């Protein structure tokens, strides 16, 4: 099927999509059909160290995603060992609190354990890659709602829409590393929702617009190849000083949905390091950015899944990476450091209620 034929096929299926089916044959398991709503990422360390975090997630959320526990270094310390214990503990927490859990991430340019880099031949790399994805997805079959199969495949400053990030996997497997990941995951669990995931495409800055265009091109190329892609993740690590490209983002999301893809907000937070003013003033700008983002995404349909990368400012990665010049803590998440809700949470509540 040519690209034009496929696009016409997808557009002709719009009425079917509105009734709940998807042209990309998204999974139909009962777990995948549970409305995800709002969720947050967490590490097992933080959940174990501070009971307030688990209580907050169970109070505000319907889903959870592990920050580290399903990534290669923690899950597979060597070529012969899979260690599911820590991820299983988060899954047990989710089940105990009537939460769903999604998986993050099967293939990424970052966090590749050293033992993989000792493999010198392409066939060996491919065997390790396929074995890892197939084993992990099989182990969690029927237990997770979705997977970030491929994470961050677009370079930060693409010059052409065909640009792809140079990775360890690219060097050994070429551009096939992306289709191969999806096909391996789909073979291991035909019912789990499979997503691609990317950051810095939401704002009006030129580099963001270029990255969004390259992301679109990659997604369209995967669909043209018949790759089992069901959802597109917008990480939404927002920069508080940058306005959302509401028009461009709305057009992008509308087009994705017309292709039969679900749109997920997967890692939402807002870095306020460049904002001036007191905490209340900064919180108001952060909430406005989140509102603009979700409004743009919801123009062509409800936002059914919103995940923040953490829930409380106390446990945000941003405070460890993007320090403010005034030494005040960054305030990137819906709850402050004492687990009190901020205007950010009011915005989340509005959109999850509408969904």
Buried (B, 14 or more C-beta within 10 A) or exposed (E): EEEEEBBEEBEEBEEEBEEEBBBBEBBEBEBBEEEBBBBBBBBBEBBEEBEBBBEBBBEBBBBBBBBBBBBBBBBBBEBEEBEBEBBBBBBEBBEEBEBBBBBBBBBBBEEBBEBBEEBEEEEBBBEBBBBBBBBBBEBBBEBBBBBBBBBBBBBEEBEEBEBBBEBBBBEBBEBBBBBBBBBBBBBBBEBBBBBBBBBBBBBBBEBBBBBBBBBBBBBBBBBBEEBBBBBBBBBBBBBBBBBBBBEBBBBBBBBBBBBBBBBBBBBBBBBBBEBEEEEEEBBBBBBBBBBBBBBBBBEBBEBBBBBBBBBBBBBBBBBEEBEBEEEEBBBBBBBBBEBEBBBBBEBBBBBBEEB
